[in-house]
């Protein structure tokens, strides 16, 4: 997961956060080494050691016992809290202790953050929340011109939002460009699959990979021998 994050441009810092402070532009995070980081949004995911969040607490989300106590009727989904720009993910949010369940909830929190950022940029609701991360094989969704389909779809996504003609054209161009890029060719799909397998192998014990490779070679050889008999 760290490798994938770094491939898409994230910087991973292995330091413990000790204090979070709200600023005019978002948050300032101080670590145990004295380093400080400024961010517009903040996602907290650690179940234990949440004392660094107390500086943000206004009696809204941390109970007297330190447990998370969010008004879930108001903040049901997407990890949102009563503090603008602060999100809870995984077990610190609404998930159970199981890792795969917590990871799924963290993905939902990421979507909530992306949706909110898009809304803050002035995108109409349906545009802000429509297919954040999705690709498909060319020709598998509609039978026809995908770009023409997207252009026809765009006014429906905008709805009755109050947009100037210039803003409408700007958003439409961005929307069409992004949606067209979501259609990938079969060869690109195969390339991505191969790349994904290679990246995965980098994190597996070399001896285990070599051992399995020998097993595959033997299985294929056995299959050829059976065909020749």
C-alpha positions in Angstrom: 0.0 0.0 0.0 2.9 2.4 0.8 4.5 1.6 -2.5 1.3 2.4 -4.4 0.9 5.6 -2.5 4.4 6.7 -3.4 3.9 5.8 -7.1 1.0 8.2 -7.3 3.0 11.0 -5.6 2.4 10.7 -1.9 5.2 11.4 0.6 5.3 8.9 3.5 6.7 10.2 6.8 7.1 7.6 9.6 6.7 10.0 12.6 4.3 10.0 15.4 1.9 13.0 15.5 1.7 14.7 18.9 -0.5 17.7 18.3 -2.9 19.0 15.7 -3.9 22.7 15.5 -6.6 24.3 13.3 -5.4 27.2 11.1 -7.0 29.5 8.7 -6.1 27.2 5.8 -6.7 23.9 7.5 -4.4 22.2 10.1 -0.9 22.2 11.4 0.5 18.9 12.6 3.5 18.6 14.9 5.4 15.3 15.3 7.4 13.9 18.1 10.6 15.0 16.4 9.4 18.7 16.3 8.7 18.7 12.6 5.6 20.5 11.4 3.3 19.9 8.5 0.6 22.1 7.0 -2.5 20.5 5.4 -5.9 21.6 4.2 -7.5 18.3 5.3 -6.7 15.8 8.0 -7.5 12.1 8.1 -6.9 10.3 11.5 -7.0 6.5 11.5 -5.1 5.3 14.6 -7.3 3.6 17.1 -4.9 4.1 20.0 -2.9 7.2 21.1 -5.5 9.7 20.1 -4.4 12.4 22.6 -2.9 14.5 19.8 -6.5 15.1 18.6 -7.6 16.6 21.9 -6.5 20.1 20.7 -9.2 19.9 18.1 -11.9 18.6 20.3 -14.8 20.9 21.2 -16.7 18.3 23.1 -18.0 16.9 19.9 -16.2 13.7 19.0 -14.0 12.6 21.9 -15.8 11.3 25.0 -14.5 11.6 28.6 -13.0 8.1 28.3 -11.2 9.0 25.1 -13.5 6.9 22.9 -14.8 8.4 19.7 -18.3 9.8 20.3 -19.5 11.3 17.0 -23.1 12.3 16.4 -23.5 9.6 13.7 -27.0 10.8 12.8 -25.4 14.0 11.5 -22.1 12.4 10.3 -23.2 9.0 9.1 -20.9 8.3 6.3 -17.6 9.1 4.6 -15.7 9.7 7.9 -16.8 13.3 8.4 -16.6 14.8 11.8 -17.9 17.9 13.5 -14.6 19.7 12.7 -14.5 20.9 9.1 -11.7 19.2 7.2 -11.2 16.5 9.9 -12.0 12.9 8.9 -11.8 9.6 10.8 -10.9 6.4 8.9 -10.8 2.7 9.7 -11.4 1.6 13.2 -11.3 5.2 14.5 -14.3 5.8 12.3 -17.3 3.5 12.0 -15.5 0.2 11.1 -15.1 -2.9 13.2 -11.7 -4.4 14.3 -11.3 -6.6 11.2 -8.5 -5.2 9.0 -10.4 -5.7 5.7 -13.5 -4.0 7.1 -11.5 -1.1 8.5 -9.7 -0.7 5.1 -13.1 -0.6 3.3 -14.3 2.2 5.6 -11.1 4.1 5.1 -11.8 3.9 1.3 -15.2 5.4 2.0 -13.5 8.2 4.0 -11.2 8.9 1.1 -14.2 9.3 -1.2 -15.8 11.7 1.3 -12.7 13.8 1.3 -12.5 13.9 -2.5 -16.2 14.8 -2.8 -15.9 17.6 -0.3 -12.8 19.1 -2.0 -14.7 19.0 -5.3 -17.7 20.8 -3.7 -15.3 23.4 -2.3 -14.0 24.0 -5.8 -17.6 24.9 -6.9 -18.6 21.7 -8.6 -22.3 20.9 -8.6 -23.2 17.9 -6.4 -23.6 15.3 -9.0 -20.3 16.2 -10.7 -18.5 16.2 -7.3 -19.6 12.7 -6.4 -19.8 11.0 -9.8 -17.5 8.1 -10.4 -14.4 9.3 -8.6 -12.1 6.4 -9.6 -13.3 4.1 -12.4 -12.0 2.8 -15.6 -13.4 0.4 -18.2 -12.5 -1.4 -21.4 -13.3 0.6 -24.6 -16.6 -0.5 -26.0 -17.8 -2.4 -22.9 -20.1 0.3 -21.5 -21.8 1.7 -24.5 -21.9 0.7 -28.1 -20.9 3.9 -29.8 -18.9 7.1 -29.4 -18.0 7.4 -25.8 -17.0 11.1 -25.9 -20.3 12.0 -27.6 -22.1 10.1 -24.9 -20.3 11.9 -22.2 -21.0 15.3 -23.7 -24.7 14.5 -24.0 -24.6 13.3 -20.3 -22.9 16.4 -18.9 -25.9 18.8 -18.8 -27.8 16.1 -16.7 -24.9 16.0 -14.2 -25.0 19.8 -13.9 -28.7 19.9 -13.3 -30.1 23.3 -12.3 -26.7 24.5 -10.9 -26.3 28.3 -11.3 -23.3 28.4 -13.7 -22.2 31.1 -16.1 -21.7 30.0 -19.7 -17.9 30.3 -19.3 -18.0 28.1 -16.2 -20.3 25.6 -17.8 -17.9 25.3 -20.8 -14.9 25.0 -18.4 -16.5 22.2 -16.3 -17.7 20.4 -19.4 -14.2 20.3 -20.9 -12.7 19.0 -17.7 -15.5 16.4 -17.3 -15.2 15.2 -20.9 -11.4 14.9 -20.7 -11.5 13.0 -17.4 -14.3 10.6 -18.6 -12.6 9.9 -21.9 -9.4 9.0 -20.1 -11.4 6.4 -18.1 -11.8 4.3 -21.3 -8.7 2.1 -21.7 -7.8 -0.3 -24.5 -7.5 -4.1 -24.0 -3.8 -3.8 -24.5 -3.6 -1.1 -21.7 -5.6 -3.4 -19.5 -3.1 -6.2 -20.0 -0.2 -3.8 -19.4 -1.7 -2.6 -16.1 -2.3 -6.2 -15.0 1.3 -7.1 -15.8 2.6 -4.0 -14.0 0.5 -4.8 -11.0 1.8 -8.4 -10.8 5.3 -7.2 -11.0 4.8 -4.6 -8.3 3.3 -7.3 -6.1 6.2 -9.7 -6.7 8.6 -7.0 -5.4 7.0 -7.5 -2.0 7.1 -11.3 -1.9 10.1 -13.3 -0.6 12.4 -14.0 -3.6 12.9 -17.7 -2.6 9.1 -18.2 -2.5 8.8 -16.6 -6.0 11.6 -18.8 -7.4 10.2 -21.9 -5.8 6.8 -21.2 -7.3 8.4 -20.5 -10.7 10.0 -24.0 -10.6 6.6 -25.5 -9.8 4.9 -23.7 -12.6 7.7 -24.8 -15.0 7.3 -28.5 -13.9 3.5 -28.2 -14.2 3.7 -26.9 -17.8 6.2 -29.5 -18.8 4.0 -32.2 -17.4 1.1 -30.8 -19.3 3.0 -30.8 -22.6 4.1 -34.4 -22.0 0.5 -35.4 -21.4 -0.6 -33.8 -24.7 2.2 -35.6 -26.6 1.2 -39.0 -25.3 
